[in-house]
Amino acid sequence: MTSREQDEVLWRYLGGQPATAGLSRELATNPAMSRRLAELALIECAIRDDAVKADAQRTLRRRILVPMISSGVALLALLLAGGGWFLLSRPEVGTPIAERGNPNAKQMISAVREGKMVEVKEKPFRVAFAREETNLEFSPGSEMKLEETKAGGKRVRLNKGRIDADVAPQEMALEVITPHLEAKVLGTQFNVDAEEGGSRLFVDEGLVEVLSKSLTKPRNLSQESGWWQMASGRGVSVAGARRVSSPPEIDGVEDQLWESQPVHPNAFLGENKVNEIDSEEDHSSSWRAVWDDEALYVLIEVVDNADGRGNDKPWSNDSAEIFIDADHGRTQKLDGVNDYLLFFDPSRTDIFPGIGSVEVTAGMDHVTRRTSQGFRTEVKIPWSDLGVRPREGFEIGFNVASNDTDETEGKRRSQLTWTPKVSGDFGRPDRMGVLILSGAGPP
């Protein structure tokens, strides 16, 4: 009997099916099966709703304790204390168990233990670990897989979706891997989003080490160590830009080429004292990017239900921003060589360079125009202006932001950014996200 077949038999027994003579004999003589039954009983109790937990505990006590004691096997004692089960023969430290709340938790946790990819559907899937205070919550729509590293640590592969993690101190780092980044955690609170074409990580508390992943090989986010340390209140976003055979026409129109590209939301509040956003219609934004041998092309879509023009400073108006660290030097300020901070204001026809930015060249082309929902910016940035040679797997520092003002006094009401920005981060290349040049297929 395989382990999966054994679990199915034990689940049916816990669910009320009478024990066969063979199962009774195995439970009386096979300590490994008895321990596995205890583990499944713990899971069964954990996923029960509070309203039926007491009845479930009585049922499980009757179906586990009584047969084992009557068989003379004192392998298991289930104690009821504080509304939960405590096992004298508990699962090993770090054994994944499912928390209640998802009706498919039993089947999903079995798949997790077998190292299979699990798809989370209608409800969040919460994974705890026996005898440690680590909890991982996966949002609906996530695809995840739990593995053990060669060193004995935990590894989560998140193909898509979101994980909110509260990680207790670990002897070996817990690893989270998406198609675009890797993270190592010894104990902290953080979250990771993996979407088509990009991933985002934000640290709520503690310290996380991050490494970006190009399609060809991992590349360093830190020139010194290869891993970038991310402290509380900081985060990073990583995305891919697909190569195209024919460039988009720079006309401010979302044509068919752009419609087929992944959309990257500006999901973080930026550096602003107010940040008043009433709804997505009030202020939201996203961007897409492609490239060819000549240039990088970016389309920014801003939703804004009020036309705000403050003064001649674009950061105080409705505007979009692009940050570029072309050589990925990750310095603490714009280097004046190939680092750019570019503003796009729908009330202006030019590109406005920010403080410390390299000046705008004649080779840059753009159109910013009002739309029925806000405004759209389409821009072409030649590689020759950036001073780099593009190739698949090449990385640049990158960020996109949008600003909103609903007034005429020149006061910015809110700012949204793709990669997190906090006070003091303005224009710092070492706080930008990572844009990876990929091939023509999905990154």
MILUMMAR-402798 format. One line per 4 residues: for each residue x, y, z of N, C-alpha, C. Coordinates in steps of 0.02 Angstrom, whole numbers. Example, Ala and Ser with C-alpha at 12.3 -4.5 7.8 and 13.67 -1.06 7.14 Angstrom:
<nodes>
660/-284/390/615/-225/390/660/-165/390 ~ 642/-112/354/684/-53/357/645/2/394
</nodes>
This chain:
<nodes>
42/-60/0/0/0/0/44/62/0 ~ 32/108/-47/70/170/-49/49/216/7 ~ 91/267/21/74/314/74/9/351/60 ~ -3/366/-4/-65/400/-22/-125/355/-10
-119/291/-30/-174/244/-19/-187/235/56 ~ -132/233/95/-140/226/167/-177/286/196 ~ -159/347/174/-194/406/199/-268/405/181 ~ -284/382/122/-354/379/102/-394/332/147
-363/275/164/-396/228/210/-407/259/278 ~ -355/294/303/-359/325/370/-409/382/370 ~ -411/422/316/-460/477/313/-531/449/314 ~ -543/394/278/-610/364/279/-628/339/349
-578/311/383/-590/287/451/-607/345/498 ~ -569/400/493/-583/459/534/-651/488/518 ~ -672/480/455/-737/507/435/-797/465/456 ~ -785/406/486/-840/366/512/-847/297/482
-806/280/432/-812/214/402/-785/161/450 ~ -820/106/461/-797/54/507/-729/27/486 ~ -689/9/536/-623/-19/522/-629/-91/500 ~ -592/-108/448/-588/-178/427/-544/-216/475
-546/-282/470/-503/-323/513/-430/-308/500 ~ -413/-295/436/-344/-280/419/-321/-214/449 ~ -364/-163/447/-346/-98/475/-338/-102/550 ~ -384/-138/583/-379/-146/656/-314/-180/675
-294/-230/635/-232/-266/649/-172/-220/640 ~ -173/-180/586/-117/-135/572/-110/-82/627 ~ -167/-55/650/-164/-4/702/-139/-33/768 ~ -152/-98/779/-131/-130/841/-58/-150/840
-29/-159/780/39/-188/776/89/-144/740 ~ 65/-91/705/109/-50/663/115/20/693 ~ 168/35/730/175/101/761/175/158/710 ~ 204/147/651/208/200/600/138/220/578
94/171/567/26/187/546/-12/221/603 ~ 1/201/665/-32/233/721/-12/306/726 ~ 53/320/716/76/390/718/46/430/662 ~ 40/399/603/10/435/546/-63/450/560
-99/404/592/-168/417/609/-173/475/658 ~ -125/480/704/-124/535/752/-114/602/716 ~ -69/602/666/-57/664/628/-119/685/591 ~ -152/637/559/-213/654/521/-269/677/568
-271/649/628/-320/672/677/-308/744/696 ~ -245/763/704/-228/832/719/-251/878/663 ~ -240/858/601/-261/898/544/-337/903/543 ~ -371/846/555/-444/845/554/-472/895/604
-443/897/663/-467/944/714/-451/1016/695 ~ -394/1027/665/-373/1095/648/-417/1127/596 ~ -445/1086/551/-484/1116/496/-559/1117/512 ~ -578/1092/570/-649/1095/588/-669/1165/607
-731/1184/592/-757/1247/616/-767/1243/691 ~ -762/1301/726/-769/1302/798/-836/1273/821 ~ -889/1284/782/-955/1262/802/-961/1187/809 ~ -920/1150/771/-926/1077/772/-864/1044/801
-817/1085/827/-754/1056/850/-765/1009/909 ~ -807/1028/958/-816/986/1017/-842/918/998 ~ -892/917/953/-919/853/931/-867/813/893 ~ -826/848/853/-773/813/815/-722/783/863
-705/819/916/-656/793/963/-682/730/998 ~ -746/730/1017/-775/671/1049/-773/612/1001 ~ -791/625/938/-792/571/889/-723/543/877 ~ -673/587/870/-605/564/857/-577/527/917
-593/551/978/-568/517/1037/-595/446/1040 ~ -659/439/1022/-690/373/1023/-660/328/970 ~ -645/356/911/-623/314/855/-549/300/857 ~ -511/337/898/-439/325/901/-418/293/967
-437/325/1023/-415/300/1088/-443/231/1103 ~ -509/224/1095/-541/162/1117/-514/101/1081 ~ -510/100/1013/-483/41/980/-411/26/999 ~ -370/79/1008/-300/67/1023/-291/40/1094
-327/70/1142/-321/47/1211/-347/-24/1217 ~ -403/-38/1183/-431/-106/1187/-385/-157/1155 ~ -341/-134/1110/-294/-179/1078/-229/-184/1118 ~ -226/-148/1173/-166/-151/1214/-109/-108/1187
-124/-62/1143/-73/-20/1114/-80/50/1142 ~ -36/71/1185/-39/138/1214/7/185/1176 ~ -2/189/1111/41/230/1070/18/302/1067 ~ -46/314/1084/-73/380/1071/-119/402/1127
-113/463/1150/-160/491/1197/-179/560/1172 ~ -243/571/1164/-266/636/1140/-296/673/1200 ~ -270/731/1214/-292/771/1271/-326/834/1245 ~ -383/849/1274/-419/909/1256/-402/964/1306
-373/1020/1282/-353/1074/1327/-356/1139/1290 ~ -391/1188/1318/-393/1254/1287/-424/1255/1219 ~ -468/1207/1204/-502/1207/1139/-462/1175/1084 ~ -404/1143/1099/-363/1113/1046/-338/1045/1067
-310/1009/1020/-282/942/1033/-208/948/1048 ~ -184/910/1097/-113/904/1109/-96/830/1108 ~ -47/810/1069/-30/740/1061/32/723/1100 ~ 29/666/1137/90/643/1170/139/617/1118
112/589/1064/154/569/1008/140/617/951 ~ 172/676/952/156/729/904/198/722/841 ~ 176/754/786/217/754/726/285/786/740 ~ 334/769/699/400/799/707/396/874/698
444/909/729/447/982/722/452/1000/648 ~ 412/1048/627/415/1071/558/370/1033/510 ~ 334/981/534/289/946/490/232/992/469 ~ 219/1000/404/164/1045/383/96/1017/401
54/1059/429/-15/1041/444/-60/1096/419 ~ -123/1080/404/-169/1130/376/-210/1161/431 ~ -221/1226/428/-266/1259/474/-336/1258/445 ~ -386/1263/488/-455/1260/465/-472/1321/423
-525/1315/385/-548/1372/345/-557/1355/272 ~ -522/1303/248/-528/1283/178/-556/1212/176 ~ -613/1202/143/-645/1136/143/-602/1082/109 ~ -554/1102/68/-511/1054/34/-444/1045/68
-439/1069/131/-374/1069/165/-344/1000/173 ~ -387/950/187/-360/882/199/-324/856/137 ~ -357/861/80/-325/836/19/-264/879/0 ~ -270/944/11/-216/989/-8/-153/978/35
-163/968/100/-104/958/143/-71/892/128 ~ -110/842/108/-79/778/88/-36/788/26 ~ -61/827/-22/-22/842/-82/40/882/-65 ~ 33/930/-18/91/970/3/145/925/32
125/878/74/174/834/105/209/789/55 ~ 175/775/0/205/733/-52/245/774/-102 ~ 251/839/-89/291/882/-133/259/897/-200 ~ 192/895/-202/157/908/-264/136/981/-269
127/1005/-331/103/1072/-342/29/1075/-323 ~ 9/1125/-284/-59/1132/-260/-89/1197/-286 ~ -150/1192/-312/-186/1252/-335/-238/1271/-282 ~ -234/1333/-258/-281/1357/-208/-339/1389/-245
-400/1368/-228/-458/1390/-267/-497/1445/-231 ~ -557/1429/-205/-601/1483/-183/-580/1516/-118 ~ -550/1478/-71/-535/1506/-5/-460/1503/8 ~ -435/1547/52/-363/1545/69/-344/1477/98
-282/1458/85/-255/1395/111/-199/1413/160 ~ -209/1394/223/-161/1411/275/-122/1349/296 ~ -57/1355/294/-13/1300/314/24/1321/377 ~ 17/1281/429/56/1290/490/107/1233/493
150/1236/543/202/1184/550/202/1161/623 ~ 202/1096/632/197/1067/699/253/1092/744 ~ 232/1114/804/279/1132/858/325/1189/840 ~ 302/1234/796/337/1297/785/286/1349/762
302/1412/772/254/1466/760/262/1496/690 ~ 265/1454/639/269/1476/570/203/1465/536 ~ 177/1516/503/113/1511/467/120/1542/398 ~ 97/1506/348/97/1529/279/26/1530/253
3/1586/227/-64/1590/199/-59/1605/125 ~ -92/1562/84/-91/1569/12/-160/1593/-11 ~ -161/1644/-52/-225/1674/-74/-257/1630/-128 ~ -323/1636/-137/-356/1600/-192/-324/1617/-259
-316/1566/-301/-283/1575/-365/-209/1560/-364 ~ -182/1546/-304/-111/1532/-299/-95/1461/-323 ~ -35/1452/-349/-6/1387/-363/58/1381/-323 ~ 61/1333/-277/118/1328/-232/140/1256/-223
203/1249/-202/232/1184/-189/280/1192/-131 ~ 278/1145/-84/322/1147/-26/373/1091/-32 ~ 437/1110/-24/491/1062/-30/537/1067/30 ~ 580/1017/38/633/1019/88/699/1030/52
738/1078/76/803/1091/45/853/1037/64 ~ 909/1034/29/960/985/44/987/993/115 ~ 985/1055/139/1010/1069/207/958/1055/260 ~ 897/1036/240/845/1020/287/797/1077/302
801/1132/265/756/1188/275/693/1181/233 ~ 652/1233/236/589/1234/198/598/1276/135 ~ 566/1254/82/566/1292/20/495/1295/-8 ~ 472/1355/-24/407/1365/-54/417/1389/-126
388/1353/-173/387/1376/-243/318/1405/-257 ~ 318/1469/-273/256/1505/-287/254/1523/-360 ~ 219/1483/-400/215/1496/-472/173/1558/-487 ~ 119/1566/-449/78/1626/-456/37/1633/-392
9/1693/-383/-31/1705/-324/6/1745/-271 ~ -15/1737/-209/13/1776/-154/22/1733/-92 ~ 77/1745/-57/90/1714/7/101/1768/59 ~ 65/1763/115/78/1805/174/109/1760/226
170/1776/247/209/1731/289/226/1763/356 ~ 218/1724/408/241/1741/475/287/1684/496 ~ 352/1696/491/401/1642/498/437/1647/565 ~ 431/1594/605/468/1591/668/542/1583/654
585/1599/703/657/1590/693/673/1519/668 ~ 713/1516/615/730/1452/583/804/1438/590 ~ 821/1374/601/891/1355/601/919/1359/531 ~ 880/1336/482/898/1342/412/848/1389/378
871/1431/333/829/1482/303/770/1451/266 ~ 711/1481/274/654/1464/232/662/1501/166 ~ 654/1466/110/663/1495/44/595/1503/10 ~ 585/1559/-23/527/1569/-65/552/1584/-136
528/1547/-184/552/1554/-253/492/1566/-299 ~ 494/1620/-336/445/1634/-389/482/1631/-456 ~ 447/1637/-512/482/1638/-576/530/1697/-584 ~ 527/1747/-538/566/1808/-549/613/1825/-492
604/1797/-433/648/1813/-377/652/1755/-329 ~ 705/1757/-287/713/1709/-232/722/1749/-168 ~ 696/1722/-113/703/1755/-48/724/1703/3 ~ 766/1724/50/787/1682/106/767/1716/171
737/1677/216/709/1705/277/729/1662/336 ~ 754/1694/389/769/1658/451/716/1669/504 ~ 672/1716/494/619/1730/541/594/1801/532 ~ 533/1810/507/509/1877/492/437/1873/470
407/1931/455/341/1936/425/348/1971/358 ~ 323/1940/305/330/1969/238/276/1941/193 ~ 269/1970/134/223/1943/84/255/1945/16 ~ 234/1899/-27/259/1895/-96/200/1886/-143
199/1925/-197/150/1917/-250/186/1894/-313 ~ 160/1842/-345/187/1818/-409/132/1822/-460 ~ 144/1861/-513/95/1871/-566/127/1857/-633 ~ 87/1859/-685/115/1849/-752/166/1903/-766
228/1882/-776/279/1930/-795/315/1965/-739 ~ 295/1955/-675/329/1992/-623/311/1968/-553 ~ 353/1988/-504/342/1970/-434/358/2030/-390 ~ 325/2032/-331/337/2086/-283/347/2055/-214
393/2084/-175/404/2062/-106/405/2124/-62 ~ 373/2118/-3/374/2173/46/385/2143/115 ~ 429/2174/154/446/2151/221/409/2192/273 ~ 366/2160/312/330/2194/366/374/2200/428
412/2148/442/453/2147/503/510/2099/493 ~ 570/2118/515/627/2073/511/672/2088/452 ~ 705/2037/426/754/2045/373/747/1987/323 ~ 747/2004/259/742/1955/205/798/1967/156
830/1914/132/880/1920/79/847/1901/13 ~ 860/1942/-39/826/1934/-103/876/1928/-159 ~ 861/1886/-208/901/1879/-268/853/1879/-328 ~ 867/1919/-379/825/1918/-438/843/1859/-481
797/1839/-525/809/1781/-569/797/1802/-641 ~ 850/1801/-681/840/1811/-753/823/1744/-784 ~ 803/1745/-846/785/1682/-878/846/1639/-894 ~ 904/1670/-901/963/1632/-918/1000/1607/-857
1006/1648/-806/1040/1627/-744/1024/1679/-691 ~ 1030/1661/-627/1020/1711/-574/1072/1766/-580 ~ 1050/1828/-569/1096/1885/-571/1092/1921/-505 ~ 1145/1954/-487/1149/1984/-421/1111/2049/-415
1076/2057/-360/1048/2122/-342/1099/2162/-302 ~ 1149/2130/-276/1202/2164/-240/1269/2144/-270 ~ 1308/2192/-291/1372/2175/-323/1420/2142/-275 ~ 1411/2154/-210/1458/2127/-161/1444/2054/-145
1383/2038/-125/1369/1971/-99/1323/1930/-144 ~ 1289/1961/-191/1242/1925/-232/1172/1925/-203 ~ 1165/1939/-138/1099/1941/-107/1088/2011/-79 ~ 1028/2035/-89/1009/2102/-66/970/2095/-1
992/2127/52/957/2123/116/901/2175/118 ~ 841/2151/135/782/2193/136/756/2196/207 ~ 756/2256/237/736/2264/307/662/2283/311 ~ 638/2290/373/568/2306/385/547/2369/348
488/2367/319/461/2426/285/487/2435/214 ~ 526/2387/189/553/2393/122/532/2332/80 ~ 541/2339/15/523/2284/-29/555/2294/-97 ~ 541/2248/-141/569/2252/-209/520/2218/-257
519/2243/-318/479/2213/-371/526/2193/-428 ~ 511/2136/-459/551/2111/-515/503/2092/-571 ~ 518/2113/-633/474/2098/-689/516/2086/-751 ~ 485/2054/-800/518/2042/-864/487/2085/-919
528/2107/-966/504/2142/-1026/518/2097/-1086 ~ 467/2083/-1126/475/2037/-1182/506/2071/-1242 ~ 545/2033/-1279/573/2057/-1341/520/2056/-1396 ~ 518/2108/-1439/470/2111/-1494/508/2118/-1560
479/2091/-1613/510/2096/-1679/492/2162/-1713 ~ 434/2189/-1696/413/2254/-1724/395/2300/-1666 ~ 425/2359/-1662/412/2403/-1605/343/2435/-1608 ~ 316/2457/-1552/251/2491/-1553/258/2561/-1583
205/2585/-1612/203/2654/-1636/191/2699/-1576 ~ 232/2750/-1568/227/2795/-1510/173/2847/-1525 ~ 111/2829/-1506/54/2873/-1520/6/2878/-1461 ~ 24/2846/-1404/-20/2850/-1346/-81/2807/-1351
-81/2758/-1396/-138/2713/-1406/-119/2643/-1383 ~ -165/2611/-1347/-153/2542/-1325/-171/2495/-1382 ~ -122/2481/-1425/-135/2439/-1483/-128/2365/-1465 ~ -133/2322/-1516/-134/2250/-1506/-70/2225/-1473
-13/2255/-1490/50/2233/-1460/47/2241/-1384 ~ 23/2297/-1360/20/2309/-1288/-32/2264/-1254 ~ -86/2250/-1288/-139/2210/-1258/-115/2140/-1240 ~ -63/2115/-1274/-38/2048/-1262/18/2045/-1210
35/2102/-1180/90/2104/-1131/65/2102/-1059 ~ 104/2073/-1013/84/2072/-943/77/2143/-915 ~ 28/2152/-872/16/2217/-839/45/2215/-769 ~ 84/2267/-752/115/2271/-686/83/2328/-646
45/2313/-594/13/2367/-556/62/2404/-512 ~ 50/2469/-506/87/2508/-456/49/2501/-390 ~ 71/2453/-350/30/2430/-293/50/2461/-226 ~ 103/2503/-225/127/2529/-161/116/2605/-158
98/2628/-98/95/2700/-87/165/2728/-87 ~ 173/2785/-120/239/2814/-127/256/2863/-73 ~ 307/2903/-87/334/2951/-39/290/3013/-40 ~ 245/3017/7/198/3074/9/170/3079/79
157/3138/103/132/3147/171/57/3134/177 ~ 22/3134/121/-51/3129/125/-75/3061/102 ~ -65/3046/37/-87/2983/7/-161/2969/20 ~ -202/3016/-3/-274/3008/2/-300/2978/-63
-322/2916/-61/-350/2882/-119/-418/2855/-100 ~ -470/2880/-132/-538/2860/-114/-558/2794/-146 ~ -532/2779/-206/-552/2719/-242/-503/2709/-300 ~ -509/2653/-335/-468/2642/-394/-483/2694/-448
-545/2718/-451/-562/2769/-500/-530/2836/-482 ~ -518/2847/-418/-486/2909/-395/-413/2910/-415 ~ -378/2854/-405/-308/2849/-425/-285/2777/-424 ~ -266/2751/-481/-232/2686/-487/-191/2688/-551
-142/2645/-556/-99/2647/-615/-63/2581/-625 ~ -39/2570/-686/-3/2510/-704/41/2525/-765 ~ 84/2477/-782/128/2488/-839/144/2421/-873 ~ 170/2427/-935/194/2370/-973/258/2391/-1009
300/2344/-1027/363/2361/-1061/382/2306/-1110 ~ 412/2326/-1166/441/2280/-1215/507/2311/-1238 ~ 546/2272/-1276/610/2297/-1300/629/2265/-1366 ~ 673/2299/-1402/707/2270/-1460/779/2295/-1459
816/2284/-1512/886/2303/-1513/897/2378/-1510 ~ 846/2416/-1527/854/2489/-1530/835/2523/-1465 ~ 782/2501/-1432/756/2541/-1376/715/2499/-1327 ~ 701/2530/-1270/653/2506/-1221/589/2546/-1230
531/2512/-1230/467/2545/-1241/423/2532/-1179 ~ 392/2585/-1154/352/2580/-1093/284/2613/-1106 ~ 231/2579/-1083/163/2607/-1085/138/2612/-1014 ~ 118/2671/-992/93/2683/-924/20/2703/-929
-23/2670/-891/-94/2685/-890/-112/2711/-821 ~ -140/2772/-818/-159/2802/-754/-234/2814/-753 ~ -267/2788/-702/-339/2801/-692/-346/2858/-642 ~ -383/2910/-661/-389/2970/-619/-454/3005/-639
-500/3010/-592/-566/3037/-609/-571/3113/-604 ~ -514/3147/-590/-515/3220/-586/-452/3247/-619 ~ -461/3297/-662/-405/3327/-698/-373/3380/-653 ~ -312/3365/-628/-279/3411/-582/-217/3442/-613
-214/3508/-615/-155/3544/-639/-136/3594/-585 ~ -78/3583/-555/-57/3626/-500/-13/3683/-522 ~ 48/3668/-545/95/3720/-564/144/3690/-615 ~ 202/3722/-623/249/3698/-674/293/3641/-649
281/3616/-588/318/3560/-561/276/3497/-572 ~ 298/3452/-617/255/3394/-634/241/3348/-576 ~ 285/3344/-527/272/3300/-470/215/3326/-426 ~ 196/3389/-436/138/3417/-401/75/3416/-443
80/3390/-503/22/3384/-548/4/3311/-557 ~ -49/3299/-595/-60/3231/-621/-1/3215/-666 ~ 35/3160/-652/94/3144/-692/114/3072/-681 ~ 158/3048/-726/188/2982/-719/264/2991/-716
298/2943/-685/371/2946/-679/402/2879/-699 ~ 460/2882/-730/500/2823/-744/570/2834/-715 ~ 593/2785/-676/660/2786/-647/701/2731/-681 ~ 762/2747/-701/805/2698/-735/876/2702/-707
902/2645/-687/973/2636/-669/1001/2590/-722 ~ 1027/2619/-777/1040/2580/-837/1095/2527/-828 ~ 1146/2542/-789/1199/2492/-779/1189/2451/-716 ~ 1131/2460/-684/1114/2424/-622/1170/2431/-571
1195/2492/-565/1250/2505/-519/1229/2507/-446 ~ 1164/2518/-434/1135/2518/-367/1171/2566/-320 ~ 1186/2626/-345/1215/2677/-303/1160/2710/-260 ~ 1181/2752/-213/1132/2783/-168/1103/2848/-197
1129/2871/-254/1099/2929/-287/1111/2922/-362 ~ 1073/2959/-402/1080/2957/-474/1151/2976/-493 ~ 1183/2936/-537/1255/2944/-549/1272/2998/-601 ~ 1222/3027/-635/1235/3078/-684/1264/3052/-749
1268/2986/-756/1297/2955/-817/1242/2921/-858 ~ 1207/2873/-828/1153/2839/-864/1095/2822/-817 ~ 1085/2864/-766/1028/2857/-722/977/2912/-738 ~ 914/2892/-745/863/2939/-767/804/2941/-718
776/3001/-709/712/3012/-677/672/3056/-724 ~ 621/3028/-755/584/3062/-808/511/3071/-788 ~ 486/3133/-796/416/3149/-780/377/3159/-845 ~ 314/3134/-844/270/3141/-901/204/3171/-876
191/3232/-897/134/3271/-873/85/3281/-931 ~ 22/3260/-924/-25/3267/-980/-39/3339/-999 ~ -20/3386/-958/-30/3457/-975/31/3486/-1010 ~ 83/3445/-1021/144/3467/-1055/157/3424/-1116
199/3449/-1161/217/3410/-1220/288/3384/-1217 ~ 326/3403/-1165/396/3382/-1160/403/3330/-1105 ~ 463/3298/-1104/482/3254/-1049/522/3296/-1000 ~ 504/3294/-936/536/3337/-886/584/3294/-846
650/3310/-847/698/3271/-807/697/3294/-734 ~ 699/3245/-688/699/3260/-617/768/3280/-593 ~ 773/3298/-530/836/3319/-500/886/3262/-501 ~ 945/3274/-529/998/3224/-532/995/3180/-594
943/3188/-635/935/3145/-694/980/3169/-750 ~ 1001/3122/-793/1033/3140/-856/981/3177/-898 ~ 1003/3225/-937/957/3265/-978/924/3222/-1031 ~ 864/3242/-1050/826/3208/-1102/859/3221/-1169
863/3169/-1211/894/3175/-1277/841/3178/-1331 ~ 864/3197/-1391/818/3202/-1447/793/3133/-1470 ~ 830/3081/-1452/810/3014/-1472/751/2986/-1434 ~ 736/3015/-1376/678/2993/-1338/614/3019/-1369
566/2975/-1376/502/2993/-1407/447/2975/-1358 ~ 396/3017/-1353/341/3001/-1307/278/3037/-1329 ~ 221/3009/-1306/156/3041/-1312/120/3030/-1246 ~ 96/3084/-1215/54/3079/-1156/-12/3113/-1172
-67/3076/-1164/-132/3103/-1182/-185/3083/-1131 ~ -234/3127/-1125/-291/3113/-1082/-334/3058/-1112 ~ -364/3017/-1069/-411/2965/-1090/-476/2975/-1051 ~ -526/2934/-1066/-590/2941/-1032/-584/2923/-958
-532/2886/-939/-524/2865/-869/-467/2899/-834 ~ -425/2936/-870/-368/2968/-839/-319/2993/-892 ~ -260/2962/-896/-213/2978/-950/-167/2919/-962 ~ -134/2920/-1020/-90/2866/-1041/-25/2897/-1068
31/2865/-1050/97/2886/-1075/129/2828/-1112 ~ 154/2841/-1172/191/2792/-1210/259/2823/-1227 ~ 313/2786/-1214/379/2816/-1221/428/2766/-1251 ~ 474/2793/-1291/530/2755/-1320/594/2784/-1292
636/2740/-1263/700/2761/-1233/756/2721/-1268 ~ 795/2752/-1312/847/2715/-1349/901/2688/-1302 ~ 924/2628/-1317/979/2599/-1279/1043/2641/-1286 ~ 1051/2673/-1343/1110/2714/-1353/1112/2772/-1303
1053/2798/-1285/1051/2851/-1234/1069/2823/-1165 ~ 1051/2761/-1152/1066/2730/-1088/1138/2705/-1083 ~ 1170/2698/-1141/1240/2677/-1141/1251/2604/-1124 ~ 1202/2562/-1140/1208/2490/-1127/1190/2451/-1189
1214/2389/-1193/1198/2344/-1248/1145/2294/-1225 ~ 1086/2296/-1253/1032/2251/-1229/1044/2179/-1250 ~ 1023/2133/-1209/1027/2061/-1224/981/2024/-1176 ~ 960/1966/-1195/916/1927/-1152/951/1910/-1086
915/1920/-1032/943/1909/-965/974/1970/-935 ~ 982/2025/-974/1011/2086/-947/961/2120/-900 ~ 986/2150/-846/944/2182/-796/961/2256/-791 ~ 909/2296/-780/919/2367/-764/878/2383/-702
901/2432/-664/860/2457/-609/802/2497/-638 ~ 742/2488/-610/683/2516/-642/628/2528/-591 ~ 591/2581/-601/531/2593/-561/484/2638/-600 ~ 420/2633/-586/369/2675/-616/325/2702/-560
305/2765/-566/262/2796/-515/210/2839/-550 ~ 156/2853/-514/105/2900/-539/86/2947/-482 ~ 72/3009/-500/53/3061/-451/-17/3087/-467 ~ -53/3106/-414/-121/3130/-423/-132/3193/-382
-159/3243/-414/-185/3301/-378/-253/3317/-406 ~ -301/3328/-362/-368/3346/-383/-382/3420/-374 ~ -328/3458/-360/-336/3529/-346/-297/3571/-397 ~ -297/3635/-385/-259/3681/-429/-206/3719/-390
-195/3700/-327/-145/3736/-286/-76/3705/-290 ~ -68/3654/-330/-2/3623/-336/14/3576/-280 ~ -35/3543/-250/-23/3496/-196/-36/3425/-220 ~ 15/3383/-215/6/3313/-233/-36/3278/-181
-87/3244/-203/-133/3211/-157/-112/3139/-142 ~ -83/3105/-192/-61/3036/-181/-10/3017/-233 ~ 29/2966/-216/78/2937/-262/76/2861/-256 ~ 79/2827/-313/82/2754/-316/146/2734/-352
178/2680/-328/240/2657/-358/238/2582/-370 ~ 278/2560/-417/282/2488/-432/323/2451/-379 ~ 382/2477/-363/421/2448/-309/419/2496/-250 ~ 419/2472/-189/407/2516/-131/457/2573/-125
431/2631/-106/473/2689/-91/453/2716/-23 ~ 502/2734/17/488/2767/80/527/2831/83 ~ 517/2871/134/550/2935/140/626/2926/136 ~ 657/2966/93/729/2962/84/750/2918/26
702/2881/-4/718/2837/-60/715/2874/-127 ~ 692/2935/-128/678/2969/-191/739/2968/-237 ~ 730/2937/-295/783/2937/-345/842/2892/-330 ~ 841/2853/-277/899/2811/-260/898/2747/-302
949/2736/-343/951/2675/-383/951/2611/-342 ~ 979/2612/-281/981/2551/-241/912/2535/-212 ~ 862/2577/-222/794/2563/-199/747/2549/-258 ~ 774/2547/-318/731/2533/-376/717/2458/-381
667/2441/-421/653/2372/-437/699/2347/-492 ~ 684/2289/-519/727/2258/-569/685/2240/-630 ~ 707/2263/-689/675/2245/-752/723/2200/-790 ~ 700/2140/-807/741/2090/-841/719/2085/-914
766/2090/-960/751/2083/-1031/745/2009/-1047 ~ 686/1989/-1070/674/1919/-1084/665/1909/-1159 ~ 653/1846/-1178/642/1830/-1248/571/1847/-1268 ~ 550/1821/-1326/485/1839/-1352/428/1806/-1315
441/1749/-1281/388/1714/-1245/374/1744/-1178 ~ 326/1716/-1141/310/1741/-1074/370/1735/-1028 ~ 388/1789/-991/445/1786/-945/429/1746/-883
</nodes>
